[in-house]
Amino acid sequence: MLPHTEEERQYVEDYYLGQSPKASVIFLQKVYSENVIGHRHDVWDVHASDGRWWVITNPTNLYSQNQFPNMDYAVTFHMGLCLRIPRTEEQRQSDCSISLFAEPLNQIGRLADALRQSQNVNDYQSIGVRCRESLLSFVGAAQDIAEWVTQDAPKRADFRAWVEIICNEILGGRDQKERRHLLKTLLIECWTYSNWLTHAKSSSWHDAEMAQSTVESAIGMGVSTIMRHIRMVPDACPKCNSPNLFPETGLRTDMANVLWERPVCENCGWTGTPIVVRELNLEEAEISTREGGENTGECIVPDAPLYKLERPDEIS
């Protein structure tokens, strides 16, 4: 048995009873743990009044030990479910990498460092220039990450026009009016203030700090909102209306070096459309650590094909 916290044990027990409300848990223990590409999967052996089950986490699922008498077989099957994301002949428009926002986010980090070293008006004006560059880098990355609805695309450096286009699309509709107004106003006012600071002859360190902090907030809010739009993450589950959505990552069989992500409902299991998060380097793609379990070295051959997974409420 592997060490575990009481919270982990209670989570597994609650999960099982949620799947089989009429059952009672007699005994459970963590017997195995495997880390694949930075994601840990724990295996629990659950003895219940309606049979024995493997409960495997991240995402959590259960498997009847009648169907999966071998734990390695259950783990392999579970990993397959995690990694196998439906594929198409071509990547969808939403299959774009969020790494494009790396540069504006890095610029924000460098901006904070520059502020700490600012001592005179020229330094404060330089902060204004850096703020402008960060904002332009943000809208440039936003233009590259998706195709925006516009008949006559403005020039790439037309910050105000692109803010208008982007905000109208990612926060479209009457229900989004206040959110759209906030993000649009924040970005435009940051642009105006940064332009002023760039040429101000009587600016102070506090002016530069105000520019840096507001630009950082505006870009952070913009990236977050755009990514929710690109990843097609709803405010609530469209199936059960639950707000308990979490990101699930995995790989495609034909693109083993690319990490994908999709929203998943914790309540009903609804899954959204998978999108590309980033490419994995060689070290990440090969990371796999294990703890517990026994390696017999034998091949696993199922006695019968799995037409359907058994669930607790289906066991007589």
Secondary structure, 3 states (H helix, E strand, C coil): CCCCCHHHHHHHHHHHHHHCCCCCEEEEEEEEEEEECCEEEEEEEEEECCEEEEEECCCCEEEECCCCCCHHHHHHHHHHHHHCCCCCCCCCCCCCCHHHHHHHHHHHHHHHHHHHCCCCHHHHHHHHHHHHHHHHHHHHHHHHHCCCCCCCCCCCCCHHHHHHHHHHHHCCCHHHHHHHHHHHHHHHHHHHHHHHHHHCCCCCHHHHHHHHHHHHHHHHHHHHHHHHHHCCCCCCCCCCCCCCEEEEEEEECCEEEEEEEEEEECCCCCECCCEEEEECCHHHHHCEEEEECCCCCCCCCCCCCCCCCCCHHHCC
